[in-house]
């Protein structure tokens, strides 16, 4: 990383990976609920609130 500066807290850069996890009763419900995350990303792109909406709102 070109702009990294070591400090007392962190001496070298590191990476963190975050993945969304979805659990549902069946595949159909999982598919329905999965539409909320892409919807929130579109809201973020358009500088709107990107709170993840409910499946009904998405």
N, C-alpha and C positions, 0 to 999 in steps of 0.2 A: 504494500500500500504506500503510495508516494507521499501522502500528506500526514501519515501517522507520526505522532510525537510521543515517545514513552513518558510515563508519569509514575508516581509512587503507587498508583493503583493498578496500572496495566503496563507491562514492559514490552509487549509485542501485540500486534493486531490479532484478532480472532474472528471467526464467522459463527453465526447462529442461524439455524434453519427452523422455520416455523411452518407447520402444515395444519390446515383445518381438518378436523375429524368429525364425521357425521355417523350417527347410529340411529337406526329406525327399526320398526317392527318387520318391515318387508321391503323388497326392492322398489316397489311402486311408491311407497311413502318416502323412502330415501331419495328417489329421483325428484319427487315433488318438493321436498325440503332443500334439495341441492340448488335450486334456482335462486335462493336468497343471497348466496355469496356473490355470484357474478353480478346480480342486480346492485348490490352495495358497491362493487368496484366501479360500475358505470356511474353511480351517483358521485363517487369520489372524483372520477375523471371530470365530471361536469361541475365540480366544486360545490356539490350539495352535501348535506349530512350523509356520511357513509356508515351510519349505524346499520348493522345487518337487520333487514326487515323480516317480519314473519313470512312464512310461505304464502299466506293470503295476500299480503301487501306486495310481494314480489311478483 
